[in-house]
Every structure is written in structure tokens, then in C-alpha cells.
């Protein structure tokens, strides 16, 4: 499957609840998209498209982080997006 992160944008400054978004496509369809911040799964969507979920940045530390999305087709194959770097700024 092909998948790409659509939000947050690269180098975005985020705080509070932010939408995690992705586009995903496969000849047989997509059944699930998962998002990972710094390698830890933070959200999943199995009802899209549109593939998106809200995520609270308050559970992560302020500073730069990396986000990837993974998409699964009905046969169980997973595709992984390129990583997107963004900055959390919740403090002061």
C-alpha cells in the first residue's frame, strides 16, 4: 500500500489536540491506517477514508518529533510513509 502523512505539515509548530492525517491507496483498498510518533503508535483509524484522527500533544514532550503513517490492505500487507518532522510547543 502507498501512504503519505498529510498533517501535520513538515516542520509545523503544534500544541494541544492536533489532527493526524494521511492519504492511503492500494489496488485492493485500505482497511486501516496507524500513526506513530517517534516509533510509538499514537492513533489508528479503520473507518476512513478520510484517514484522520485527533491526537493530544500533551502526552509527548515539547520539542522536535517524527511522525510516520502505516497503511494496511485487506491481505495484511503494510506500507509505510516517509517521516515528517514537527515541533510540539505546549509549555509557556
Secondary structure, DSSP 4 states (H G I P E B T S, - for coil): -EEEEEESPTT-EE-SEEEEEEEEE-TT---EEEEEETTEEEEEESS-SSEEEEEEGGGS-SEEEEEEEEEE-TTS-EEEPPPEEEEE----
